[in-house]
């Protein structure tokens, strides 16, 4: 049995949960709060759209949902980079989040290519 779809679903959910937990107890500036909310939205959206892709009826629908997932993951990575550069979060705060974000992007790109 192939568990790769399940594993990717889990990884996307875990990534979103880790983002939520990162900001759950933080006291944030205006910019920090704005970016944290946007990051939570984009990371959760990537997991939710991947779930929709799994249930898509056609390859076209699946590709569209995977592209949205990819867009949201790229937005998440950009957001993490901005927050790091603005010193709103530190590399210590991030743990392996950026690396996981990058790996998830690569996996989704590969999934899209494999459908085409």
Order of alpha helices (4+ residues) and beta strands (2+ residues): alpha-alpha-alpha-alpha-alpha
